[in-house]
Amino acid sequence: MNTLRYVLGLLLGFALPYAVQRWDRGRLPPHIRAGAWNTASWGAALYGFGPLSMIGWLWVTRHDFWTWRRRDGRLGTLLRTLALLVVGVLASAVIFAVIVAVDALVGALVGAPE
């Protein structure tokens, strides 16, 4: 059963961020979508970082440093950047929590010891 739980966690670690990022990509305006990751970069981020790729995804698709700098100054830019990173960390944490919950549910259903 440990193998099943490991593989399930591994697959969810790729599939959940991909599903969220794919859904988000469909909502982006064309000019922002054009600046998002290409297929190779996207795949590498998902493979290399799994749920933590949400931080990079939000950074690439939402960060507009120069516009923020002109409009909000240094402090506003710093606060927006920190807020963006916090949202990325929270999105990653939610995905990790879902993976842990599914693992616990599978473990309880098959009666595997912790």
N, CA, C and O atoms as a printed pandas DataFrame, in Angstrom:
     atom_number atom_name residue_name chain_id  residue_number  x_coord  y_coord  z_coord
0              1         N          MET        A               1    0.793   -1.197    0.000
1              2        CA          MET        A               1    0.000    0.000    0.000
2              3         C          MET        A               1    0.843    1.272    0.000
3              4         O          MET        A               1    0.412    2.309   -0.505
4              5         N          ASN        A               2    2.030    1.191    0.561
5              6        CA          ASN        A               2    2.879    2.381    0.574
6              7         C          ASN        A               2    3.215    2.839   -0.834
7              8         O          ASN        A               2    3.322    4.037   -1.098
8              9         N          THR        A               3    3.383    1.878   -1.739
9             10        CA          THR        A               3    3.678    2.239   -3.127
10            11         C          THR        A               3    2.507    2.988   -3.744
11            12         O          THR        A               3    2.703    3.993   -4.427
12            13         N          LEU        A               4    1.290    2.507   -3.510
13            14        CA          LEU        A               4    0.099    3.177   -4.030
14            15         C          LEU        A               4    0.005    4.602   -3.499
15            16         O          LEU        A               4   -0.260    5.534   -4.257
16            17         N          ARG        A               5    0.219    4.766   -2.221
17            18        CA          ARG        A               5    0.130    6.102   -1.629
18            19         C          ARG        A               5    1.230    7.017   -2.153
19            20         O          ARG        A               5    0.996    8.205   -2.372
20            21         N          TYR        A               6    2.422    6.477   -2.355
21            22        CA          TYR        A               6    3.517    7.272   -2.892
22            23         C          TYR        A               6    3.214    7.731   -4.313
23            24         O          TYR        A               6    3.375    8.906   -4.644
24            25         N          VAL        A               7    2.776    6.797   -5.145
25            26        CA          VAL        A               7    2.479    7.132   -6.546
26            27         C          VAL        A               7    1.322    8.115   -6.625
27            28         O          VAL        A               7    1.348    9.038   -7.439
28            29         N          LEU        A               8    0.318    7.930   -5.798
29            30        CA          LEU        A               8   -0.820    8.843   -5.791
30            31         C          LEU        A               8   -0.386   10.257   -5.403
31            32         O          LEU        A               8   -0.802   11.232   -6.030
32            33         N          GLY        A               9    0.437   10.363   -4.383
33            34        CA          GLY        A               9    0.959   11.675   -3.988
34            35         C          GLY        A               9    1.804   12.313   -5.072
35            36         O          GLY        A               9    1.733   13.519   -5.305
36            37         N          LEU        A              10    2.610   11.486   -5.736
37            38        CA          LEU        A              10    3.448   11.985   -6.823
38            39         C          LEU        A              10    2.596   12.501   -7.980
39            40         O          LEU        A              10    2.841   13.589   -8.502
40            41         N          LEU        A              11    1.601   11.720   -8.374
41            42        CA          LEU        A              11    0.725   12.131   -9.475
42            43         C          LEU        A              11   -0.073   13.380   -9.123
43            44         O          LEU        A              11   -0.220   14.279   -9.952
44            45         N          LEU        A              12   -0.583   13.441   -7.910
45            46        CA          LEU        A              12   -1.319   14.638   -7.505
46            47         C          LEU        A              12   -0.413   15.856   -7.441
47            48         O          LEU        A              12   -0.853   16.976   -7.701
48            49         N          GLY        A              13    0.851   15.640   -7.097
49            50        CA          GLY        A              13    1.813   16.742   -7.055
50            51         C          GLY        A              13    2.057   17.366   -8.412
51            52         O          GLY        A              13    2.428   18.536   -8.505
52            53         N          PHE        A              14    1.852   16.595   -9.464
53            54        CA          PHE        A              14    1.946   17.137  -10.826
54            55         C          PHE        A              14    0.580   17.609  -11.329
55            56         O          PHE        A              14    0.462   18.686  -11.915
56            57         N          ALA        A              15   -0.445   16.795  -11.093
57            58        CA          ALA        A              15   -1.757   17.032  -11.702
58            59         C          ALA        A              15   -2.484   18.238  -11.113
59            60         O          ALA        A              15   -3.083   19.015  -11.857
60            61         N          LEU        A              16   -2.444   18.406   -9.811
61            62        CA          LEU        A              16   -3.180   19.518   -9.204
62            63         C          LEU        A              16   -2.627   20.882   -9.615
63            64         O          LEU        A              16   -3.408   21.742  -10.021
64            65         N          PRO        A              17   -1.306   21.120   -9.527
65            66        CA          PRO        A              17   -0.805   22.414   -9.993
66            67         C          PRO        A              17   -1.065   22.624  -11.487
67            68         O          PRO        A              17   -1.376   23.733  -11.920
68            69         N          TYR        A              18   -0.933   21.543  -12.274
69            70        CA          TYR        A              18   -1.199   21.668  -13.705
70            71         C          TYR        A              18   -2.643   22.080  -13.951
71            72         O          TYR        A              18   -2.905   22.962  -14.769
72            73         N          ALA        A              19   -3.583   21.449  -13.251
73            74        CA          ALA        A              19   -4.998   21.771  -13.440
74            75         C          ALA        A              19   -5.294   23.223  -13.049
75            76         O          ALA        A              19   -6.014   23.926  -13.757
76            77         N          VAL        A              20   -4.738   23.659  -11.930
77            78        CA          VAL        A              20   -4.965   25.040  -11.487
78            79         C          VAL        A              20   -4.337   26.025  -12.468
79            80         O          VAL        A              20   -4.958   27.021  -12.838
80            81         N          GLN        A              21   -3.103   25.745  -12.890
81            82        CA          GLN        A              21   -2.426   26.651  -13.815
82            83         C          GLN        A              21   -3.097   26.656  -15.183
83            84         O          GLN        A              21   -3.180   27.703  -15.825
84            85         N          ARG        A              22   -3.569   25.518  -15.630
85            86        CA          ARG        A              22   -4.277   25.441  -16.919
86            87         C          ARG        A              22   -5.578   26.245  -16.861
87            88         O          ARG        A              22   -5.908   26.973  -17.797
88            89         N          TRP        A              23   -6.307   26.106  -15.758
89            90        CA          TRP        A              23   -7.538   26.873  -15.570
90            91         C          TRP        A              23   -7.220   28.369  -15.542
91            92         O          TRP        A              23   -7.911   29.165  -16.177
92            93         N          ASP        A              24   -6.176   28.746  -14.807
93            94        CA          ASP        A              24   -5.803   30.155  -14.706
94            95         C          ASP        A              24   -5.332   30.693  -16.054
95            96         O          ASP        A              24   -5.641   31.829  -16.413
96            97         N          ARG        A              25   -4.597   29.893  -16.789
97            98        CA          ARG        A              25   -4.091   30.323  -18.098
98            99         C          ARG        A              25   -5.246   30.655  -19.043
99           100         O          ARG        A              25   -5.163   31.603  -19.823
100          101         N          GLY        A              26   -6.317   29.875  -18.970
101          102        CA          GLY        A              26   -7.479   30.142  -19.803
102          103         C          GLY        A              26   -8.174   31.446  -19.467
103          104         O          GLY        A              26   -8.857   32.021  -20.315
104          105         N          ARG        A              27   -8.010   31.917  -18.247
105          106        CA          ARG        A              27   -8.628   33.166  -17.811
106          107         C          ARG        A              27   -7.784   34.393  -18.121
107          108         O          ARG        A              27   -8.285   35.516  -18.062
108          109         N          LEU        A              28   -6.511   34.198  -18.450
109          110        CA          LEU        A              28   -5.609   35.334  -18.672
110          111         C          LEU        A              28   -5.922   36.044  -19.980
111          112         O          LEU        A              28   -6.320   35.409  -20.956
112          113         N          PRO        A              29   -5.741   37.368  -20.002
113          114        CA          PRO        A              29   -5.858   38.084  -21.277
114          115         C          PRO        A              29   -4.741   37.643  -22.226
115          116         O          PRO        A              29   -3.686   37.204  -21.769
116          117         N          PRO        A              30   -4.955   37.753  -23.520
117          118        CA          PRO        A              30   -3.960   37.264  -24.487
118          119         C          PRO        A              30   -2.559   37.863  -24.311
119          120         O          PRO        A              30   -1.568   37.153  -24.486
120          121         N          HIS        A              31   -2.457   39.142  -23.973
121          122        CA          HIS        A              31   -1.117   39.735  -23.848
122          123         C          HIS        A              31   -0.359   39.185  -22.639
123          124         O          HIS        A              31    0.870   39.109  -22.672
124          125         N          ILE        A              32   -1.055   38.807  -21.592
125          126        CA          ILE        A              32   -0.380   38.198  -20.441
126          127         C          ILE        A              32   -0.099   36.729  -20.724
127          128         O          ILE        A              32    0.963   36.216  -20.371
128          129         N          ARG        A              33   -1.043   36.057  -21.356
129          130        CA          ARG        A              33   -0.840   34.647  -21.712
130          131         C          ARG        A              33    0.383   34.488  -22.604
131          132         O          ARG        A              33    1.110   33.500  -22.492
132          133         N          ALA        A              34    0.613   35.451  -23.487
133          134        CA          ALA        A              34    1.771   35.383  -24.381
134          135         C          ALA        A              34    3.086   35.447  -23.609
135          136         O          ALA        A              34    4.099   34.916  -24.064
136          137         N          GLY        A              35    3.075   36.094  -22.441
137          138        CA          GLY        A              35    4.289   36.188  -21.634
138          139         C          GLY        A              35    4.436   35.087  -20.614
139          140         O          GLY        A              35    5.438   35.030  -19.901
140          141         N          ALA        A              36    3.441   34.202  -20.533
141          142        CA          ALA        A              36    3.511   33.091  -19.569
142          143         C          ALA        A              36    4.510   32.055  -20.069
143          144         O          ALA        A              36    5.063   32.183  -21.161
144          145         N          TRP        A              37    4.732   31.033  -19.260
145          146        CA          TRP        A              37    5.681   29.991  -19.609
146          147         C          TRP        A              37    5.296   29.288  -20.904
147          148         O          TRP        A              37    4.118   29.060  -21.177
148          149         N          ASN        A              38    6.311   28.949  -21.698
149          150        CA          ASN        A              38    6.051   28.080  -22.846
150          151         C          ASN        A              38    5.913   26.647  -22.331
151          152         O          ASN        A              38    6.082   26.391  -21.139
152          153         N          THR        A              39    5.607   25.723  -23.228
153          154        CA          THR        A              39    5.326   24.351  -22.810
154          155         C          THR        A              39    6.515   23.702  -22.098
155          156         O          THR        A              39    6.340   23.019  -21.089
156          157         N          ALA        A              40    7.713   23.917  -22.621
157          158        CA          ALA        A              40    8.898   23.306  -22.014
158          159         C          ALA        A              40    9.153   23.867  -20.613
159          160         O          ALA        A              40    9.423   23.108  -19.682
160          161         N          SER        A              41    9.069   25.169  -20.462
161          162        CA          SER        A              41    9.282   25.782  -19.149
162          163         C          SER        A              41    8.206   25.365  -18.164
163          164         O          SER        A              41    8.480   25.111  -16.991
164          165         N          TRP        A              42    6.988   25.298  -18.653
165          166        CA          TRP        A              42    5.864   24.913  -17.808
166          167         C          TRP        A              42    6.051   23.481  -17.302
167          168         O          TRP        A              42    5.902   23.208  -16.111
168          169         N          GLY        A              43    6.378   22.583  -18.215
169          170        CA          GLY        A              43    6.616   21.190  -17.836
170          171         C          GLY        A              43    7.781   21.044  -16.875
171          172         O          GLY        A              43    7.718   20.266  -15.923
172          173         N          ALA        A              44    8.849   21.798  -17.130
173          174        CA          ALA        A              44   10.014   21.722  -16.247
174          175         C          ALA        A              44    9.680   22.239  -14.848
175          176         O          ALA        A              44   10.139   21.677  -13.854
176          177         N          ALA        A              45    8.890   23.297  -14.768
177          178        CA          ALA        A              45    8.501   23.825  -13.459
178          179         C          ALA        A              45    7.636   22.827  -12.701
179          180         O          ALA        A              45    7.825   22.616  -11.503
180          181         N          LEU        A              46    6.692   22.218  -13.396
181          182        CA          LEU        A              46    5.835   21.225  -12.745
182          183         C          LEU        A              46    6.647   20.010  -12.297
183          184         O          LEU        A              46    6.448   19.503  -11.192
184          185         N          TYR        A              47    7.552   19.546  -13.143
185          186        CA          TYR        A              47    8.366   18.382  -12.810
186          187         C          TYR        A              47    9.341   18.696  -11.669
187          188         O          TYR        A              47    9.500   17.906  -10.738
188          189         N          GLY        A              48    9.978   19.845  -11.756
189          190        CA          GLY        A              48   11.014   20.183  -10.784
190          191         C          GLY        A              48   10.493   20.647   -9.442
191          192         O          GLY        A              48   11.114   20.394   -8.410
192          193         N          PHE        A              49    9.353   21.326   -9.446
193          194        CA          PHE        A              49    8.887   21.947   -8.212
194          195         C          PHE        A              49    7.502   21.508   -7.763
195          196         O          PHE        A              49    7.117   21.777   -6.626
196          197         N          GLY        A              50    6.748   20.844   -8.618
197          198        CA          GLY        A              50    5.423   20.365   -8.243
198          199         C          GLY        A              50    4.538   21.495   -7.760
199          200         O          GLY        A              50    4.394   22.502   -8.454
200          201         N          PRO        A              51    3.939   21.354   -6.583
201          202        CA          PRO        A              51    3.059   22.400   -6.060
202          203         C          PRO        A              51    3.757   23.748   -5.845
203          204         O          PRO        A              51    3.119   24.799   -5.920
204          205         N          LEU        A              52    5.049   23.716   -5.582
205          206        CA          LEU        A              52    5.773   24.980   -5.400
206          207         C          LEU        A              52    5.881   25.784   -6.696
207          208         O          LEU        A              52    6.249   26.958   -6.669
208          209         N          SER        A              53    5.563   25.158   -7.828
209          210        CA          SER        A              53    5.578   25.892   -9.100
210          211         C          SER        A              53    4.499   26.965   -9.131
211          212         O          SER        A              53    4.527   27.840   -9.996
212          213         N          MET        A              54    3.546   26.913   -8.198
213          214        CA          MET        A              54    2.524   27.957   -8.125
214          215         C          MET        A              54    3.140   29.317   -7.821
215          216         O          MET        A              54    2.639   30.340   -8.288
216          217         N          ILE        A              55    4.209   29.339   -7.052
217          218        CA          ILE        A              55    4.878   30.605   -6.739
218          219         C          ILE        A              55    5.431   31.212   -8.026
219          220         O          ILE        A              55    5.220   32.392   -8.305
220          221         N          GLY        A              56    6.134   30.404   -8.799
221          222        CA          GLY        A              56    6.677   30.884  -10.067
222          223         C          GLY        A              56    5.585   31.241  -11.061
223          224         O          GLY        A              56    5.704   32.225  -11.790
224          225         N          TRP        A              57    4.517   30.443  -11.093
225          226        CA          TRP        A              57    3.416   30.709  -12.023
226          227         C          TRP        A              57    2.799   32.085  -11.742
227          228         O          TRP        A              57    2.589   32.880  -12.658
228          229         N          LEU        A              58    2.516   32.348  -10.483
229          230        CA          LEU        A              58    1.940   33.645  -10.145
230          231         C          LEU        A              58    2.920   34.778  -10.418
231          232         O          LEU        A              58    2.524   35.861  -10.847
232          233         N          TRP        A              59    4.181   34.526  -10.172
233          234        CA          TRP        A              59    5.188   35.557  -10.426
234          235         C          TRP        A              59    5.254   35.886  -11.913
235          236         O          TRP        A              59    5.278   37.058  -12.287
236          237         N          VAL        A              60    5.284   34.882  -12.750
237          238        CA          VAL        A              60    5.427   35.101  -14.194
238          239         C          VAL        A              60    4.173   35.729  -14.793
239          240         O          VAL        A              60    4.271   36.581  -15.677
240          241         N          THR        A              61    3.004   35.322  -14.326
241          242        CA          THR        A              61    1.773   35.790  -14.942
242          243         C          THR        A              61    1.201   37.047  -14.295
243          244         O          THR        A              61    0.348   37.699  -14.897
244          245         N          ARG        A              62    1.633   37.404  -13.111
245          246        CA          ARG        A              62    1.035   38.546  -12.423
246          247         C          ARG        A              62    2.008   39.690  -12.138
247          248         O          ARG        A              62    1.576   40.807  -11.855
248          249         N          HIS        A              63    3.285   39.434  -12.208
249          250        CA          HIS        A              63    4.262   40.452  -11.823
250          251         C          HIS        A              63    4.465   41.458  -12.952
251          252         O          HIS        A              63    4.771   41.084  -14.085
252          253         N          ASP        A              64    4.293   42.727  -12.631
253          254        CA          ASP        A              64    4.483   43.801  -13.613
254          255         C          ASP        A              64    5.311   44.902  -12.948
255          256         O          ASP        A              64    4.817   45.995  -12.674
256          257         N          PHE        A              65    6.561   44.588  -12.702
257          258        CA          PHE        A              65    7.440   45.425  -11.889
258          259         C          PHE        A              65    7.489   46.875  -12.358
259          260         O          PHE        A              65    7.306   47.788  -11.553
260          261         N          TRP        A              66    7.729   47.097  -13.632
261          262        CA          TRP        A              66    7.944   48.467  -14.104
262          263         C          TRP        A              66    6.680   49.307  -14.038
263          264         O          TRP        A              66    6.745   50.494  -13.720
264          265         N          THR        A              67    5.557   48.724  -14.327
265          266        CA          THR        A              67    4.298   49.462  -14.189
266          267         C          THR        A              67    4.046   49.794  -12.729
267          268         O          THR        A              67    3.647   50.913  -12.407
268          269         N          TRP        A              68    4.275   48.834  -11.843
269          270        CA          TRP        A              68    4.083   49.090  -10.416
270          271         C          TRP        A              68    5.046   50.180   -9.939
271          272         O          TRP        A              68    4.677   51.044   -9.145
272          273         N          ARG        A              69    6.267   50.125  -10.429
273          274        CA          ARG        A              69    7.280   51.090   -9.987
274          275         C          ARG        A              69    6.898   52.511  -10.383
275          276         O          ARG        A              69    7.037   53.447   -9.597
276          277         N          ARG        A              70    6.411   52.658  -11.629
277          278        CA          ARG        A              70    5.994   53.992  -12.078
278          279         C          ARG        A              70    4.770   54.486  -11.303
279          280         O          ARG        A              70    4.692   55.660  -10.941
280          281         N          ARG        A              71    3.833   53.600  -11.056
281          282        CA          ARG        A              71    2.568   53.993  -10.456
282          283         C          ARG        A              71    2.641   54.095   -8.934
283          284         O          ARG        A              71    2.078   55.022   -8.353
284          285         N          ASP        A              72    3.324   53.159   -8.286
285          286        CA          ASP        A              72    3.257   53.055   -6.828
286          287         C          ASP        A              72    4.541   53.420   -6.102
287          288         O          ASP        A              72    4.546   53.526   -4.876
288          289         N          GLY        A              73    5.618   53.612   -6.830
289          290        CA          GLY        A              73    6.883   53.904   -6.166
290          291         C          GLY        A              73    7.514   52.649   -5.595
291          292         O          GLY        A              73    7.020   51.541   -5.803
292          293         N          ARG        A              74    8.597   52.829   -4.882
293          294        CA          ARG        A              74    9.351   51.688   -4.351
294          295         C          ARG        A              74    8.575   50.910   -3.295
295          296         O          ARG        A              74    8.522   49.681   -3.343
296          297         N          LEU        A              75    7.983   51.607   -2.357
297          298        CA          LEU        A              75    7.278   50.923   -1.273
298          299         C          LEU        A              75    6.073   50.154   -1.805
299          300         O          LEU        A              75    5.846   49.007   -1.419
300          301         N          GLY        A              76    5.308   50.777   -2.683
301          302        CA          GLY        A              76    4.154   50.088   -3.267
302          303         C          GLY        A              76    4.567   48.864   -4.062
303          304         O          GLY        A              76    3.906   47.827   -4.014
304          305         N          THR        A              77    5.660   48.990   -4.788
305          306        CA          THR        A              77    6.162   47.859   -5.564
306          307         C          THR        A              77    6.612   46.733   -4.643
307          308         O          THR        A              77    6.338   45.562   -4.907
308          309         N          LEU        A              78    7.298   47.084   -3.571
309          310        CA          LEU        A              78    7.742   46.079   -2.610
310          311         C          LEU        A              78    6.542   45.372   -1.976
311          312         O          LEU        A              78    6.546   44.147   -1.849
312          313         N          LEU        A              79    5.527   46.120   -1.581
313          314        CA          LEU        A              79    4.350   45.519   -0.963
314          315         C          LEU        A              79    3.588   44.629   -1.943
315          316         O          LEU        A              79    3.137   43.544   -1.574
316          317         N          ARG        A              80    3.446   45.076   -3.172
317          318        CA          ARG        A              80    2.770   44.242   -4.176
318          319         C          ARG        A              80    3.554   42.957   -4.440
319          320         O          ARG        A              80    2.966   41.884   -4.574
320          321         N          THR        A              81    4.871   43.065   -4.514
321          322        CA          THR        A              81    5.710   41.895   -4.751
322          323         C          THR        A              81    5.600   40.904   -3.594
323          324         O          THR        A              81    5.468   39.700   -3.815
324          325         N          LEU        A              82    5.653   41.404   -2.375
325          326        CA          LEU        A              82    5.515   40.533   -1.211
326          327         C          LEU        A              82    4.130   39.885   -1.175
327          328         O          LEU        A              82    4.010   38.701   -0.860
328          329         N          ALA        A              83    3.097   40.645   -1.492
329          330        CA          ALA        A              83    1.745   40.088   -1.518
330          331         C          ALA        A              83    1.634   38.988   -2.567
331          332         O          ALA        A              83    0.998   37.962   -2.331
332          333         N          LEU        A              84    2.244   39.199   -3.709
333          334        CA          LEU        A              84    2.216   38.197   -4.769
334          335         C          LEU        A              84    2.920   36.916   -4.334
335          336         O          LEU        A              84    2.435   35.817   -4.602
336          337         N          LEU        A              85    4.051   37.052   -3.672
337          338        CA          LEU        A              85    4.763   35.877   -3.173
338          339         C          LEU        A              85    3.967   35.152   -2.091
339          340         O          LEU        A              85    3.972   33.923   -2.039
340          341         N          VAL        A              86    3.292   35.896   -1.237
341          342        CA          VAL        A              86    2.471   35.277   -0.193
342          343         C          VAL        A              86    1.316   34.493   -0.820
343          344         O          VAL        A              86    1.011   33.383   -0.382
344          345         N          VAL        A              87    0.679   35.059   -1.830
345          346        CA          VAL        A              87   -0.413   34.343   -2.508
346          347         C          VAL        A              87    0.118   33.062   -3.147
347          348         O          VAL        A              87   -0.551   32.030   -3.100
348          349         N          GLY        A              88    1.310   33.111   -3.744
349          350        CA          GLY        A              88    1.909   31.912   -4.325
350          351         C          GLY        A              88    2.190   30.849   -3.279
351          352         O          GLY        A              88    1.947   29.664   -3.509
352          353         N          VAL        A              89    2.698   31.266   -2.139
353          354        CA          VAL        A              89    2.969   30.318   -1.054
354          355         C          VAL        A              89    1.662   29.725   -0.540
355          356         O          VAL        A              89    1.594   28.525   -0.272
356          357         N          LEU        A              90    0.630   30.541   -0.398
357          358        CA          LEU        A              90   -0.665   30.038    0.065
358          359         C          LEU        A              90   -1.277   29.060   -0.939
359          360         O          LEU        A              90   -1.846   28.042   -0.543
360          361         N          ALA        A              91   -1.164   29.359   -2.227
361          362        CA          ALA        A              91   -1.679   28.436   -3.246
362          363         C          ALA        A              91   -0.943   27.103   -3.170
363          364         O          ALA        A              91   -1.563   26.044   -3.273
364          365         N          SER        A              92    0.366   27.148   -2.991
365          366        CA          SER        A              92    1.147   25.912   -2.840
366          367         C          SER        A              92    0.722   25.155   -1.593
367          368         O          SER        A              92    0.601   23.930   -1.617
368          369         N          ALA        A              93    0.494   25.880   -0.501
369          370        CA          ALA        A              93    0.094   25.237    0.756
370          371         C          ALA        A              93   -1.264   24.558    0.626
371          372         O          ALA        A              93   -1.472   23.476    1.176
372          373         N          VAL        A              94   -2.187   25.184   -0.096
373          374        CA          VAL        A              94   -3.500   24.573   -0.303
374          375         C          VAL        A              94   -3.357   23.283   -1.099
375          376         O          VAL        A              94   -3.992   22.279   -0.776
376          377         N          ILE        A              95   -2.534   23.305   -2.130
377          378        CA          ILE        A              95   -2.333   22.099   -2.936
378          379         C          ILE        A              95   -1.670   21.005   -2.097
379          380         O          ILE        A              95   -2.066   19.843   -2.178
380          381         N          PHE        A              96   -0.672   21.363   -1.297
381          382        CA          PHE        A              96   -0.056   20.378   -0.401
382          383         C          PHE        A              96   -1.085   19.803    0.570
383          384         O          PHE        A              96   -1.080   18.602    0.844
384          385         N          ALA        A              97   -1.968   20.660    1.091
385          386        CA          ALA        A              97   -2.986   20.194    2.030
386          387         C          ALA        A              97   -3.944   19.211    1.368
387          388         O          ALA        A              97   -4.352   18.229    1.988
388          389         N          VAL        A              98   -4.303   19.468    0.122
389          390        CA          VAL        A              98   -5.180   18.538   -0.602
390          391         C          VAL        A              98   -4.473   17.200   -0.793
391          392         O          VAL        A              98   -5.084   16.146   -0.619
392          393         N          ILE        A              99   -3.206   17.234   -1.145
393          394        CA          ILE        A              99   -2.449   15.995   -1.340
394          395         C          ILE        A              99   -2.384   15.201   -0.029
395          396         O          ILE        A              99   -2.582   13.986   -0.030
396          397         N          VAL        A             100   -2.110   15.876    1.072
397          398        CA          VAL        A             100   -2.037   15.201    2.371
398          399         C          VAL        A             100   -3.401   14.635    2.751
399          400         O          VAL        A             100   -3.484   13.525    3.278
400          401         N          ALA        A             101   -4.473   15.384    2.489
401          402        CA          ALA        A             101   -5.817   14.897    2.822
402          403         C          ALA        A             101   -6.177   13.669    2.002
403          404         O          ALA        A             101   -6.752   12.719    2.532
404          405         N          VAL        A             102   -5.844   13.676    0.715
405          406        CA          VAL        A             102   -6.120   12.506   -0.128
406          407         C          VAL        A             102   -5.299   11.312    0.346
407          408         O          VAL        A             102   -5.798   10.187    0.388
408          409         N          ASP        A             103   -4.054   11.554    0.698
409          410        CA          ASP        A             103   -3.214   10.469    1.213
410          411         C          ASP        A             103   -3.794    9.885    2.501
411          412         O          ASP        A             103   -3.831    8.668    2.677
412          413         N          ALA        A             104   -4.241   10.751    3.387
413          414        CA          ALA        A             104   -4.832   10.268    4.644
414          415         C          ALA        A             104   -6.120    9.497    4.376
415          416         O          ALA        A             104   -6.389    8.482    5.018
416          417         N          LEU        A             105   -6.911    9.981    3.430
417          418        CA          LEU        A             105   -8.153    9.287    3.089
418          419         C          LEU        A             105   -7.872    7.907    2.505
419          420         O          LEU        A             105   -8.525    6.931    2.874
420          421         N          VAL        A             106   -6.913    7.823    1.602
421          422        CA          VAL        A             106   -6.549    6.519    1.015
422          423         C          VAL        A             106   -6.004    5.598    2.103
423          424         O          VAL        A             106   -6.342    4.415    2.151
424          425         N          GLY        A             107   -5.166    6.143    2.968
425          426        CA          GLY        A             107   -4.622    5.348    4.064
426          427         C          GLY        A             107   -5.712    4.806    4.974
427          428         O          GLY        A             107   -5.646    3.658    5.414
428          429         N          ALA        A             108   -6.721    5.637    5.258
429          430        CA          ALA        A             108   -7.822    5.191    6.114
430          431         C          ALA        A             108   -8.695    4.147    5.402
431          432         O          ALA        A             108   -9.167    3.195    6.023
432          433         N          LEU        A             109   -8.900    4.338    4.106
433          434        CA          LEU        A             109   -9.750    3.405    3.363
434          435         C          LEU        A             109   -9.114    2.026    3.225
435          436         O          LEU        A             109   -9.816    1.016    3.270
436          437         N          VAL        A             110   -7.813    1.973    3.060
437          438        CA          VAL        A             110   -7.160    0.670    2.893
438          439         C          VAL        A             110   -6.649    0.114    4.220
439          440         O          VAL        A             110   -6.151   -1.011    4.279
440          441         N          GLY        A             111   -6.773    0.898    5.269
441          442        CA          GLY        A             111   -6.359    0.425    6.588
442          443         C          GLY        A             111   -4.854    0.358    6.751
443          444         O          GLY        A             111   -4.355   -0.450    7.535
444          445         N          ALA        A             112   -4.124    1.186    6.031
445          446        CA          ALA        A             112   -2.664    1.181    6.144
446          447         C          ALA        A             112   -2.240    1.900    7.416
447          448         O          ALA        A             112   -2.815    2.931    7.764
448          449         N          PRO        A             113   -1.259    1.378    8.100
449          450        CA          PRO        A             113   -0.754    2.073    9.304
450          451         C          PRO        A             113   -0.007    3.338    8.903
451          452         O          PRO        A             113    0.546    3.432    7.806
452          453         N          GLU        A             114   -0.002    4.273    9.780
453          454        CA          GLU        A             114    0.702    5.550    9.506
454          455         C          GLU        A             114    2.180    5.406    9.689
455          456         O          GLU        A             114    2.923    6.370    9.503
